[in-house]
């Protein structure tokens, strides 16, 4: 898990979602409220909600949950972006 200082300031949400999809997540654009969407890990059904603007601090906690639920790391996501 990277530290907060090592993460980029902001990332493109569509690229982030495409990377998650390539790694096996199911993306539901209609599952959230307003500009939110859901990324589900199909092996255990755990869901992570992703806001439209992915800020640095938000990204840190998203990555923490993604790694906890699926084992997918930030390095793997960066490779797919």
N, C-alpha and C positions, 0 to 999 in steps of 0.2 A: 504494500500500500504506500503510495507516494505521500510525502508531506504536503501540507497546504501550499508551501512556498514553491514546490516543484510543479504544481498544476498550472495550466494556462489560465489567463485572466477570464476568458470567455470562449465558449466553443459554439460551433454551428450545430443546432439541435438536430437538423435533418441528417447531417453526417453522423452524428452520434447515434441516432436511431437506426440508420442503415448499418452501422458497425455492429450494433447489438443484434440486429436481425441476422446478419451474416454469422454471428456467433451462436445462433439458435434461439434467441428470444422471439416471442410473439408480440408484435406491436399492435395495440388497439388505439387508434386515433379518436374513436368516439367514446372510449371508456371513461374519460376524465371529464371534469367540468371546465367549460370554456376552452382555454388554451392548453390545458393539461392533457397528457396522454398516459397510457399504461404500457409497461414492458413486463411481460410475464415469462418466467422461466418454466417451460412446460414439464420438466421432470418432477417438480414438486408443487407447481401452481403458485409460487410466491410472486407477488406483483410489486413493482417499483413505479411510482408516479413521477413523471418528468414534466416540469414546467416549461413554458415557451422560452424563457430566458434562462439559460443555464450559466449561472454565475460561479465563480471559483469556490465559494464556501458551500454552495448547493451541490456542486459537482463532487466535492470531497465526500459528503454524506451519501450521495447516490452511489459512488464507487464503493464505499464501505458496505452498503447494503447489497449491491450487485455481487461483490466478492463473497460475502457471507452466504447468500442464497444459492449462488451458482458456481462459485469458484473461478469465475472469469475475472481476470486482473486488468488493471489499467493498461499495462503493456500490450495485452492481447487486443484491447479495444483500439488503442492507438495504431496498431498494425493494420486494422481493418478500415480505419477512417481514410 
